[in-house]
Amino acid sequence: MTMHLPIRPDWTCAACGLPWPCPSRKGQLLAEYDGAHVSMTLHLSGFFLEACQDIPTAESGVLYSRFLGWRSVPTEMIDVSCE
């Protein structure tokens, strides 16, 4: 069980005090959802929506970057065909 959980409504990490998801939690999520990129995105999308409600003065682009923008899209999910 991780100690890197969000403290709401400001969404800081309970373990390290950094904005959540913190670097430690991001690493844990990448390991936990290895090979399940869409599932991780759906999971984080729920947190993103909750954070938008908890922090209504935050710019959506900032919250998007914080909750979803850090993920990398696996190359096998990118269609590079010209058909």
NUTIKOL-92011 format. One record per residue: residue in three letters; x, y, z of N, C-alpha, C in turn; residue number from 1. Coordinates in nm, 4 decimals, always signed. Example, Ala and Ser with C-alpha at 12.3 -4.5 7.8 and 13.67 -1.06 7.14 Angstrom:
<pts>
PT   r    neast   nnorth      nup   caeast  canorth     caup    ceast   cnorth      cup   k
PT ALA  +1.3190  -0.5690  +0.7800  +1.2300  -0.4500  +0.7800  +1.3200  -0.3300  +0.7800   1
PT SER  +1.2850  -0.2250  +0.7080  +1.3670  -0.1060  +0.7140  +1.2900  +0.0030  +0.7870   2
</pts>
This chain:
<pts>
PT   r    neast   nnorth      nup   caeast  canorth     caup    ceast   cnorth      cup   k
PT MET  +0.0843  -0.1179  +0.0000  +0.0000  +0.0000  +0.0000  +0.0887  +0.1239  +0.0000   1
PT THR  +0.0551  +0.2163  -0.0858  +0.1346  +0.3371  -0.0975  +0.0986  +0.4398  +0.0102   2
PT MET  +0.1966  +0.5163  +0.0491  +0.1732  +0.6280  +0.1407  +0.1543  +0.7578  +0.0613   3
PT HIS  +0.1774  +0.7496  -0.0683  +0.1696  +0.8671  -0.1558  +0.0264  +0.8848  -0.2053   4
PT LEU  -0.0611  +0.9210  -0.1121  -0.2021  +0.9412  -0.1404  -0.2341  +1.0898  -0.1400   5
PT PRO  -0.3385  +1.1300  -0.2137  -0.3715  +1.2730  -0.2177  -0.4442  +1.3191  -0.0919   6
PT ILE  -0.4078  +1.4384  -0.0481  -0.4820  +1.5072  +0.0571  -0.5672  +1.6118  -0.0142   7
PT ARG  -0.6952  +1.5980  +0.0011  -0.7878  +1.6890  -0.0647  -0.8340  +1.7959  +0.0334   8
PT PRO  -0.8682  +1.9114  -0.0102  -0.9019  +1.9496  -0.1472  -0.7872  +2.0103  -0.2272   9
PT ASP  -0.6680  +2.0236  -0.1685  -0.5600  +2.0881  -0.2448  -0.4751  +1.9892  -0.3244  10
PT TRP  -0.4992  +1.8610  -0.3074  -0.4319  +1.7563  -0.3840  -0.2797  +1.7599  -0.3669  11
PT THR  -0.2371  +1.7576  -0.2415  -0.0956  +1.7408  -0.2114  -0.0737  +1.5976  -0.1642  12
PT CYS  +0.0473  +1.5508  -0.1751  +0.0805  +1.4138  -0.1366  +0.0941  +1.4026  +0.0150  13
PT ALA  +0.0300  +1.3025  +0.0724  +0.0349  +1.2805  +0.2169  +0.1747  +1.2412  +0.2635  14
PT ALA  +0.2546  +1.1807  +0.1759  +0.3867  +1.1324  +0.2161  +0.4965  +1.2371  +0.2000  15
PT CYS  +0.4920  +1.3120  +0.0901  +0.6041  +1.4026  +0.0632  +0.5634  +1.5495  +0.0529  16
PT GLY  +0.4351  +1.5785  +0.0509  +0.3884  +1.7160  +0.0464  +0.3937  +1.7835  -0.0897  17
PT LEU  +0.4361  +1.7103  -0.1917  +0.4413  +1.7662  -0.3272  +0.3031  +1.7602  -0.3913  18
PT PRO  +0.2822  +1.8358  -0.4988  +0.1548  +1.8246  -0.5703  +0.1317  +1.6792  -0.6147  19
PT TRP  +0.0085  +1.6339  -0.5945  -0.0250  +1.4955  -0.6282  -0.0857  +1.4894  -0.7672  20
PT PRO  -0.0477  +1.3927  -0.8513  +0.0417  +1.2824  -0.8199  +0.1878  +1.3268  -0.8207  21
PT CYS  +0.2552  +1.2927  -0.7146  +0.3963  +1.3276  -0.6971  +0.4827  +1.2341  -0.7823  22
PT PRO  +0.6105  +1.2636  -0.7992  +0.6971  +1.1758  -0.8777  +0.6981  +1.0308  -0.8282  23
PT SER  +0.6945  +1.0105  -0.6985  +0.6936  +0.8732  -0.6459  +0.5672  +0.7996  -0.6871  24
PT ARG  +0.4528  +0.8676  -0.6748  +0.3259  +0.8030  -0.7109  +0.3175  +0.7794  -0.8606  25
PT LYS  +0.3717  +0.8705  -0.9398  +0.3731  +0.8503  -1.0847  +0.4503  +0.7240  -1.1197  26
PT GLY  +0.5661  +0.7048  -1.0561  +0.6442  +0.5838  -1.0796  +0.5682  +0.4586  -1.0385  27
PT GLN  +0.4993  +0.4668  -0.9268  +0.4193  +0.3528  -0.8806  +0.3061  +0.3227  -0.9785  28
PT LEU  +0.2408  +0.4271  -1.0271  +0.1322  +0.4074  -1.1229  +0.1821  +0.3455  -1.2529  29
PT LEU  +0.2964  +0.3916  -1.3011  +0.3529  +0.3338  -1.4232  +0.3827  +0.1859  -1.4047  30
PT ALA  +0.4339  +0.1483  -1.2891  +0.4619  +0.0072  -1.2623  +0.3324  -0.0721  -1.2457  31
PT GLU  +0.2378  -0.0142  -1.1749  +0.1103  -0.0819  -1.1485  +0.0300  -0.1047  -1.2762  32
PT TYR  +0.0340  -0.0084  -1.3658  -0.0437  -0.0166  -1.4893  +0.0434  -0.0503  -1.6098  33
PT ASP  +0.1545  -0.1162  -1.5888  +0.2439  -0.1553  -1.6978  +0.1654  -0.2352  -1.8017  34
PT GLY  +0.1656  -0.1874  -1.9246  +0.0934  -0.2550  -2.0309  -0.0554  -0.2243  -2.0338  35
PT ALA  -0.1020  -0.1391  -1.9455  -0.2445  -0.1052  -1.9393  -0.2597  +0.0467  -1.9417  36
PT HIS  -0.2083  +0.1073  -2.0460  -0.2052  +0.2532  -2.0591  -0.3459  +0.3140  -2.0536  37
PT VAL  -0.4407  +0.2546  -2.1228  -0.5770  +0.3089  -2.1251  -0.6392  +0.3018  -1.9860  38
PT SER  -0.6183  +0.1919  -1.9170  -0.6724  +0.1781  -1.7814  -0.6154  +0.2830  -1.6875  39
PT MET  -0.4849  +0.3091  -1.6980  -0.4235  +0.4111  -1.6141  -0.4804  +0.5487  -1.6479  40
PT THR  -0.5004  +0.5758  -1.7762  -0.5558  +0.7039  -1.8176  -0.6974  +0.7222  -1.7631  41
PT LEU  -0.7780  +0.6185  -1.7687  -0.9136  +0.6262  -1.7139  -0.9097  +0.6492  -1.5628  42
PT HIS  -0.8220  +0.5790  -1.4956  -0.8065  +0.5939  -1.3505  -0.7684  +0.7388  -1.3155  43
PT LEU  -0.6693  +0.7921  -1.3841  -0.6236  +0.9286  -1.3577  -0.7263  +1.0330  -1.4003  44
PT SER  -0.8068  +1.0017  -1.5016  -0.9104  +1.0947  -1.5467  -1.0126  +1.1210  -1.4369  45
PT GLY  -1.0442  +1.0181  -1.3601  -1.1353  +1.0370  -1.2477  -1.0785  +1.1337  -1.1453  46
PT PHE  -0.9499  +1.1187  -1.1150  -0.8843  +1.2112  -1.0219  -0.8806  +1.3526  -1.0792  47
PT PHE  -0.8550  +1.3626  -1.2082  -0.8514  +1.4930  -1.2751  -0.9857  +1.5646  -1.2593  48
PT LEU  -1.0948  +1.4932  -1.2834  -1.2283  +1.5530  -1.2704  -1.2559  +1.5963  -1.1263  49
PT GLU  -1.2167  +1.5140  -1.0306  -1.2358  +1.5498  -0.8890  -1.1539  +1.6728  -0.8529  50
PT ALA  -1.0309  +1.6798  -0.9037  -0.9454  +1.7957  -0.8752  -1.0031  +1.9220  -0.9372  51
PT CYS  -1.0624  +1.9102  -1.0554  -1.1259  +2.0269  -1.1183  -1.2382  +2.0808  -1.0302  52
PT GLN  -1.3099  +1.9919  -0.9631  -1.4159  +2.0347  -0.8727  -1.3592  +2.0912  -0.7433  53
PT ASP  -1.2531  +2.0295  -0.6914  -1.1933  +2.0739  -0.5652  -1.1156  +2.2040  -0.5784  54
PT ILE  -1.0582  +2.2276  -0.6949  -0.9746  +2.3462  -0.7173  -1.0310  +2.4243  -0.8366  55
PT PRO  -1.1488  +2.4856  -0.8199  -1.2146  +2.5502  -0.9339  -1.1397  +2.6723  -0.9890  56
PT THR  -1.0484  +2.7276  -0.9132  -0.9739  +2.8440  -0.9611  -0.8504  +2.8056  -1.0432  57
PT ALA  -0.8159  +2.6782  -1.0434  -0.6990  +2.6333  -1.1207  -0.7327  +2.6304  -1.2692  58
PT GLU  -0.6364  +2.6638  -1.3504  -0.6558  +2.6555  -1.4945  -0.6603  +2.5093  -1.5349  59
PT SER  -0.7537  +2.4750  -1.6229  -0.7708  +2.3349  -1.6608  -0.6452  +2.2778  -1.7262  60
PT GLY  -0.5729  +2.3604  -1.8007  -0.4500  +2.3122  -1.8644  -0.3443  +2.2724  -1.7627  61
PT VAL  -0.3388  +2.3472  -1.6535  -0.2427  +2.3160  -1.5471  -0.2803  +2.1830  -1.4817  62
PT LEU  -0.4084  +2.1665  -1.4509  -0.4512  +2.0409  -1.3899  -0.4378  +1.9251  -1.4871  63
PT TYR  -0.4656  +1.9481  -1.6142  -0.4483  +1.8416  -1.7138  -0.3023  +1.7954  -1.7163  64
PT SER  -0.2109  +1.8902  -1.7228  -0.0684  +1.8547  -1.7248  -0.0294  +1.7763  -1.6000  65
PT ARG  -0.0813  +1.8187  -1.4886  -0.0475  +1.7564  -1.3603  -0.1001  +1.6135  -1.3499  66
PT PHE  -0.2236  +1.5907  -1.3930  -0.2854  +1.4602  -1.3758  -0.2703  +1.3687  -1.4961  67
PT LEU  -0.2669  +1.4243  -1.6160  -0.2662  +1.3390  -1.7352  -0.1519  +1.3668  -1.8313  68
PT GLY  -0.1009  +1.4872  -1.8329  -0.0011  +1.5253  -1.9333  +0.1341  +1.4584  -1.9199  69
PT TRP  +0.1651  +1.4033  -1.8047  +0.2970  +1.3441  -1.7819  +0.3095  +1.2032  -1.8405  70
PT ARG  +0.1966  +1.1403  -1.8716  +0.2023  +1.0036  -1.9246  +0.2567  +1.0070  -2.0660  71
PT SER  +0.3283  +0.9060  -2.1021  +0.3729  +0.8947  -2.2407  +0.2856  +0.7906  -2.3098  72
PT VAL  +0.2559  +0.8168  -2.4352  +0.1743  +0.7231  -2.5111  +0.2659  +0.6149  -2.5662  73
PT PRO  +0.2356  +0.4868  -2.5366  +0.3182  +0.3785  -2.5892  +0.3212  +0.3828  -2.7416  74
PT THR  +0.4366  +0.3576  -2.7991  +0.4513  +0.3662  -2.9445  +0.3588  +0.2696  -3.0183  75
PT GLU  +0.3224  +0.1572  -2.9576  +0.2339  +0.0632  -3.0248  +0.0912  +0.1175  -3.0364  76
PT MET  +0.0602  +0.2270  -2.9653  -0.0727  +0.2864  -2.9738  -0.0790  +0.3986  -3.0768  77
PT ILE  +0.0336  +0.4314  -3.1372  +0.0392  +0.5389  -3.2358  +0.0342  +0.4787  -3.3744  78
PT ASP  -0.0657  +0.5180  -3.4525  -0.0810  +0.4695  -3.5890  +0.0007  +0.5587  -3.6805  79
PT VAL  +0.1061  +0.5034  -3.7376  +0.1922  +0.5826  -3.8257  +0.1721  +0.5448  -3.9729  80
PT SER  +0.0723  +0.4627  -4.0006  +0.0472  +0.4215  -4.1382  -0.0105  +0.5386  -4.2185  81
PT CYS  +0.0119  +0.5357  -4.3467  -0.0383  +0.6406  -4.4348  -0.1563  +0.5907  -4.5176  82
PT GLU  -0.2156  +0.4847  -4.4775  -0.3273  +0.4286  -4.5543  -0.4515  +0.5076  -4.5391  83
</pts>
